[in-house]
Amino acid sequence: MPVKTPRPTEAELTILRVLWQHGPRSVREIHRVMNEAKATGYTTVLKLLQIMTQKGLVERDESLRPQIYRPRYSEEQTQRQLLRDLMHRAFGGSVRTLVMRALSANKASPEELKAIDKLLERFEGGAK
């Protein structure tokens, strides 16, 4: 049975993206990366990381100075959990409806459609 990961807020996802892309970091390093895209206060980043630690979204290595934060779950695990939540909340648990809405909302490239087709063949045919 899959582990249910806590659902991060948009601000928490921003921090998680920094950690997924750049690896474990201190508050100051996370703050620096976030500031490159959008002005963010240091204390805001610190408070969010404290909340994320309590929620179980990140782990804090207190044996180091400065303390280092790392994501507790991979990007894929988090995306799957968010997708499952969305599918159940907005689409009544229907994978078909979710996929159809996603494909109708944005034009898929030929490469994306080919990858989707290959994935469907794998699931339908039981191929590995």
N, C-alpha and C positions, 0 to 999 in steps of 0.2 A: 504494500500500500504506500503511495507516495506521501512524503512528508509535506504537511501544509505549512507553507512559509507565510510569515506575516505579510500583509498587504502594505507596501510602502506608498507614501504620499508622493506627489510630483516632486517636491523639494528633496525628499529622501531618495527618489530615483536619480536625481541629478548627482547626488553624492555617490550613490552606488555606481553610476556610470563612470565617474572619475576613478573609483577603486577598481572596477573591472578593466578599464582601459590602461591605467597606470600602475596597478598593483597596490599593495599595502602602503599607506601614507600616514603622516602626522596631520593634525588639524591644520597647521600652518601650510603644509604642502597642498592639502585638499582645497583650502581657502585660496591659495595662489592660482591653482588651475581653474577654479570656479570663477574667479575674478577676471580671467582672460575672456570669458564669454559674457559675463554680466556682473556688475558690481554687487558684492555680497559682503555683509559684515562678518568679521572674524567670530564674534560672539554668537551670531546666528548659526554659523557652521558648527561651532562647538556645542551649542544647545541641541541642534539636530542630531549630532553624533551621540550625545548622551541619551537622547530619546531612542535613537536607533539601536543603541546597545541594550537598553531596557526591553525593547520590542524583540530583540533577538535577530535584527537584520545585519548587524556588524558585531565583530569581536574586537576587543581592545587588549593589546598586549601591554600590560602595566609593568612588565619587567624592564622595559626600555624607556629611556628618556630622550626625546619626547615620546609619549605613548603613541603606538602605531595601531591604526584601524585597518581591518580587512573585512571584506564581505563574508558573511556566514554562508550564503547560498550563491551558487553560480548565476550568471546572467540568464542562462537557459532555464534553470530551475525557477527563477523569479518570473521570467516571461511566461512559462507554462502555467504557473499558479495564477498570474494575472489574467491570462487567457481563459483558464477554466472558470475563474470567478465571473468574468465578463460573459462567457458563454451561458452560464447558468442564470445570471441576473438579467441580462438583456435579451437573450435568445432562447430562453426556456430549455436550455441544455442541448439545443439542436446544433450539431456541428455543421450540418448542411446549410442551415440558415446563416450562421456566422460566416462561413466561407463565401456564400453567395453575396452577402452584404459587403464583405471585404472586397470581393472582386468587382462589384458594381460601384463601389465608392471611389476606387482608384484604378486607372488603366494599368494592367499588368504588362510588363515587357514580354517579348517572345521568349526570352531566357527564363523568366519567372514562370510563364505558362508551361514551358517544357519541364521545369523542375516540379511543378505541381502535378502535371500529368504523370511523371515518373514516380512520384510519391504515391499517387492514387493507384497506379498499377501495382506497386509494391504491396500496398495494403489489400487491394482486391485479390491479387494473385497469390498472396502469401509468400512472395519472393523476399529474399534477404537483401 
